[in-house]
Amino acid sequence: MQSVCVCRICGRTIETNFLYCPWCGQSRIEESASKNLDEMFSRLEQVRLQHKVKHIEKLDAELAALEKDLDTLVLSVEMHK
């Protein structure tokens, strides 16, 4: 037997695993839960952005090291000419 609840808008019985009432279309997620989801997704986006920034900084450091090595190599080749 499946678990059921009552829609807070139309009063009809619906299965608890439904996110929306199939009769009236009302969301079963309350506004506080919706706000929590918005906050969670906002935080997730911040974390994702921080990860991208760290990745770019790491790539920038690696590029600087490669440029330094290349400059050293070019200077070495010019000195041996």
Backbone as JSON Lines, residues from 0, in Angstrom:
{"i":0,"aa":"M","n":[0.84,-1.18,0.0],"ca":[0.0,0.0,0.0],"c":[0.88,1.24,0.0]}
{"i":1,"aa":"Q","n":[0.57,2.17,-0.88],"ca":[1.35,3.38,-0.98],"c":[0.89,4.41,0.03]}
{"i":2,"aa":"S","n":[1.82,5.26,0.42],"ca":[1.54,6.31,1.38],"c":[0.84,7.47,0.66]}
{"i":3,"aa":"V","n":[-0.19,8.02,1.29],"ca":[-0.94,9.11,0.68],"c":[-1.04,10.29,1.64]}
{"i":4,"aa":"C","n":[-1.36,11.45,1.08],"ca":[-1.6,12.64,1.88],"c":[-2.73,13.43,1.22]}
{"i":5,"aa":"V","n":[-3.12,14.53,1.85],"ca":[-4.2,15.35,1.34],"c":[-3.6,16.65,0.81]}
{"i":6,"aa":"C","n":[-3.99,17.06,-0.38],"ca":[-3.53,18.32,-0.96],"c":[-4.06,19.47,-0.11]}
{"i":7,"aa":"R","n":[-3.21,20.41,0.22],"ca":[-3.61,21.52,1.08],"c":[-4.45,22.55,0.33]}
{"i":8,"aa":"I","n":[-4.55,22.44,-0.99],"ca":[-5.35,23.38,-1.77],"c":[-6.71,22.79,-2.15]}
{"i":9,"aa":"C","n":[-6.71,21.64,-2.82],"ca":[-7.98,21.08,-3.3],"c":[-8.56,20.03,-2.35]}
{"i":10,"aa":"G","n":[-7.75,19.52,-1.43],"ca":[-8.25,18.57,-0.45],"c":[-8.35,17.13,-0.93]}
{"i":11,"aa":"R","n":[-7.9,16.85,-2.13],"ca":[-7.96,15.49,-2.65],"c":[-6.77,14.68,-2.15]}
{"i":12,"aa":"T","n":[-6.94,13.38,-2.14],"ca":[-5.89,12.47,-1.7],"c":[-4.91,12.23,-2.85]}
{"i":13,"aa":"I","n":[-3.62,12.36,-2.53],"ca":[-2.58,12.12,-3.52],"c":[-1.47,11.3,-2.89]}
{"i":14,"aa":"E","n":[-0.66,10.65,-3.71],"ca":[0.47,9.87,-3.21],"c":[1.55,10.83,-2.7]}
{"i":15,"aa":"T","n":[2.21,10.45,-1.63],"ca":[3.21,11.34,-1.04],"c":[4.46,11.5,-1.89]}
{"i":16,"aa":"N","n":[4.69,10.6,-2.83],"ca":[5.88,10.76,-3.68],"c":[5.65,11.74,-4.84]}
{"i":17,"aa":"F","n":[4.41,12.26,-5.0],"ca":[4.14,13.27,-6.01],"c":[4.65,14.62,-5.52]}
{"i":18,"aa":"L","n":[5.32,15.36,-6.4],"ca":[5.77,16.71,-6.05],"c":[4.67,17.73,-6.28]}
{"i":19,"aa":"Y","n":[3.74,17.42,-7.18],"ca":[2.62,18.29,-7.49],"c":[1.32,17.51,-7.4]}
{"i":20,"aa":"C","n":[0.26,18.18,-7.01],"ca":[-1.05,17.54,-6.97],"c":[-1.5,17.28,-8.4]}
{"i":21,"aa":"P","n":[-1.86,16.03,-8.75],"ca":[-2.3,15.76,-10.13],"c":[-3.67,16.35,-10.43]}
{"i":22,"aa":"W","n":[-4.41,16.78,-9.41],"ca":[-5.75,17.31,-9.6],"c":[-5.74,18.83,-9.82]}
{"i":23,"aa":"C","n":[-4.97,19.55,-9.0],"ca":[-5.0,21.02,-9.12],"c":[-3.66,21.61,-9.54]}
{"i":24,"aa":"G","n":[-2.59,20.79,-9.52],"ca":[-1.28,21.26,-9.95],"c":[-0.48,21.99,-8.9]}
{"i":25,"aa":"Q","n":[-1.02,22.09,-7.69],"ca":[-0.32,22.8,-6.62],"c":[0.94,22.02,-6.19]}
{"i":26,"aa":"S","n":[2.01,22.75,-5.98],"ca":[3.26,22.13,-5.52],"c":[3.09,21.64,-4.09]}
{"i":27,"aa":"R","n":[3.64,20.49,-3.81],"ca":[3.62,19.97,-2.44],"c":[4.78,20.51,-1.63]}
{"i":28,"aa":"I","n":[5.75,21.14,-2.31],"ca":[6.89,21.72,-1.62],"c":[6.45,23.06,-1.05]}
{"i":29,"aa":"E","n":[6.56,23.21,0.23],"ca":[6.17,24.47,0.86],"c":[7.19,25.54,0.53]}
{"i":30,"aa":"E","n":[6.79,26.8,0.7],"ca":[7.67,27.92,0.35],"c":[8.97,27.9,1.13]}
{"i":31,"aa":"S","n":[8.91,27.5,2.4],"ca":[10.15,27.46,3.18],"c":[11.11,26.43,2.59]}
{"i":32,"aa":"A","n":[10.57,25.32,2.14],"ca":[11.41,24.31,1.51],"c":[11.96,24.84,0.19]}
{"i":33,"aa":"S","n":[11.13,25.59,-0.53],"ca":[11.57,26.18,-1.79],"c":[12.68,27.19,-1.55]}
{"i":34,"aa":"K","n":[12.55,28.0,-0.49],"ca":[13.6,28.96,-0.15],"c":[14.88,28.24,0.23]}
{"i":35,"aa":"N","n":[14.73,27.13,0.97],"ca":[15.91,26.34,1.35],"c":[16.6,25.79,0.11]}
{"i":36,"aa":"L","n":[15.81,25.36,-0.86],"ca":[16.39,24.85,-2.1],"c":[17.12,25.97,-2.84]}
{"i":37,"aa":"D","n":[16.51,27.16,-2.88],"ca":[17.16,28.3,-3.53],"c":[18.49,28.63,-2.85]}
{"i":38,"aa":"E","n":[18.5,28.63,-1.53],"ca":[19.73,28.89,-0.78],"c":[20.77,27.81,-1.05]}
{"i":39,"aa":"M","n":[20.32,26.56,-1.1],"ca":[21.23,25.45,-1.35],"c":[21.85,25.57,-2.74]}
{"i":40,"aa":"F","n":[21.04,25.88,-3.75],"ca":[21.56,26.02,-5.1],"c":[22.47,27.24,-5.22]}
{"i":41,"aa":"S","n":[22.16,28.3,-4.48],"ca":[23.01,29.47,-4.47],"c":[24.38,29.13,-3.89]}
{"i":42,"aa":"R","n":[24.38,28.41,-2.79],"ca":[25.64,27.99,-2.15],"c":[26.41,27.06,-3.08]}
{"i":43,"aa":"L","n":[25.71,26.16,-3.73],"ca":[26.34,25.23,-4.67],"c":[27.01,26.0,-5.8]}
{"i":44,"aa":"E","n":[26.34,27.04,-6.3],"ca":[26.92,27.86,-7.36],"c":[28.16,28.6,-6.87]}
{"i":45,"aa":"Q","n":[28.14,29.08,-5.62],"ca":[29.31,29.74,-5.05],"c":[30.49,28.77,-4.95]}
{"i":46,"aa":"V","n":[30.23,27.57,-4.49],"ca":[31.28,26.56,-4.37],"c":[31.85,26.22,-5.75]}
{"i":47,"aa":"R","n":[30.96,26.08,-6.73],"ca":[31.4,25.78,-8.1],"c":[32.26,26.91,-8.66]}
{"i":48,"aa":"L","n":[31.87,28.15,-8.39],"ca":[32.63,29.3,-8.85],"c":[34.0,29.36,-8.17]}
{"i":49,"aa":"Q","n":[34.03,29.09,-6.86],"ca":[35.31,29.07,-6.14],"c":[36.23,27.99,-6.71]}
{"i":50,"aa":"H","n":[35.66,26.84,-7.04],"ca":[36.45,25.75,-7.62],"c":[37.04,26.19,-8.96]}
{"i":51,"aa":"K","n":[36.22,26.87,-9.78],"ca":[36.72,27.34,-11.07],"c":[37.85,28.34,-10.89]}
{"i":52,"aa":"V","n":[37.7,29.26,-9.92],"ca":[38.73,30.27,-9.67],"c":[40.02,29.6,-9.24]}
{"i":53,"aa":"K","n":[39.93,28.63,-8.33],"ca":[41.13,27.91,-7.89],"c":[41.79,27.18,-9.06]}
{"i":54,"aa":"H","n":[40.98,26.58,-9.91],"ca":[41.5,25.86,-11.07],"c":[42.23,26.82,-12.02]}
{"i":55,"aa":"I","n":[41.64,27.99,-12.26],"ca":[42.27,28.99,-13.12],"c":[43.57,29.48,-12.5]}
{"i":56,"aa":"E","n":[43.58,29.7,-11.18],"ca":[44.8,30.13,-10.51],"c":[45.9,29.07,-10.63]}
{"i":57,"aa":"K","n":[45.52,27.81,-10.51],"ca":[46.48,26.72,-10.64],"c":[47.05,26.68,-12.06]}
{"i":58,"aa":"L","n":[46.17,26.81,-13.05],"ca":[46.63,26.82,-14.44],"c":[47.53,28.02,-14.72]}
{"i":59,"aa":"D","n":[47.2,29.16,-14.13],"ca":[48.02,30.36,-14.31],"c":[49.42,30.15,-13.73]}
{"i":60,"aa":"A","n":[49.5,29.52,-12.55],"ca":[50.81,29.24,-11.94],"c":[51.61,28.26,-12.8]}
{"i":61,"aa":"E","n":[50.95,27.25,-13.33],"ca":[51.63,26.29,-14.2],"c":[52.12,26.97,-15.48]}
{"i":62,"aa":"L","n":[51.32,27.86,-16.03],"ca":[51.72,28.59,-17.23],"c":[52.92,29.48,-16.95]}
{"i":63,"aa":"A","n":[52.92,30.14,-15.8],"ca":[54.06,31.0,-15.44],"c":[55.33,30.17,-15.32]}
{"i":64,"aa":"A","n":[55.22,28.99,-14.71],"ca":[56.39,28.11,-14.57],"c":[56.88,27.64,-15.95]}
{"i":65,"aa":"L","n":[55.97,27.32,-16.84],"ca":[56.34,26.9,-18.19],"c":[57.0,28.05,-18.96]}
{"i":66,"aa":"E","n":[56.47,29.25,-18.81],"ca":[57.08,30.41,-19.47],"c":[58.49,30.66,-18.96]}
{"i":67,"aa":"K","n":[58.69,30.48,-17.65],"ca":[60.02,30.65,-17.07],"c":[60.99,29.61,-17.63]}
{"i":68,"aa":"D","n":[60.53,28.36,-17.7],"ca":[61.36,27.28,-18.27],"c":[61.68,27.56,-19.74]}
{"i":69,"aa":"L","n":[60.7,28.04,-20.49],"ca":[60.91,28.35,-21.89],"c":[61.91,29.5,-22.05]}
{"i":70,"aa":"D","n":[61.8,30.53,-21.23],"ca":[62.76,31.64,-21.28],"c":[64.17,31.15,-21.0]}
{"i":71,"aa":"T","n":[64.29,30.27,-20.0],"ca":[65.6,29.71,-19.67],"c":[66.15,28.9,-20.83]}
{"i":72,"aa":"L","n":[65.3,28.11,-21.46],"ca":[65.72,27.3,-22.59],"c":[66.15,28.17,-23.78]}
{"i":73,"aa":"V","n":[65.39,29.2,-24.08],"ca":[65.73,30.1,-25.18],"c":[67.04,30.8,-24.89]}
{"i":74,"aa":"L","n":[67.23,31.27,-23.68],"ca":[68.48,31.93,-23.31],"c":[69.65,30.97,-23.43]}
{"i":75,"aa":"S","n":[69.46,29.72,-23.03],"ca":[70.52,28.72,-23.12],"c":[70.89,28.45,-24.57]}
{"i":76,"aa":"V","n":[69.89,28.36,-25.44],"ca":[70.16,28.12,-26.85],"c":[70.9,29.3,-27.46]}
{"i":77,"aa":"E","n":[70.52,30.5,-27.11],"ca":[71.19,31.7,-27.65],"c":[72.63,31.8,-27.16]}
{"i":78,"aa":"M","n":[72.89,31.36,-25.96],"ca":[74.25,31.44,-25.42],"c":[75.17,30.42,-26.1]}
{"i":79,"aa":"H","n":[74.62,29.33,-26.58],"ca":[75.43,28.28,-27.21],"c":[75.62,28.49,-28.71]}
{"i":80,"aa":"K","n":[75.12,29.54,-29.23],"ca":[75.27,29.81,-30.67],"c":[76.64,30.31,-30.97]}
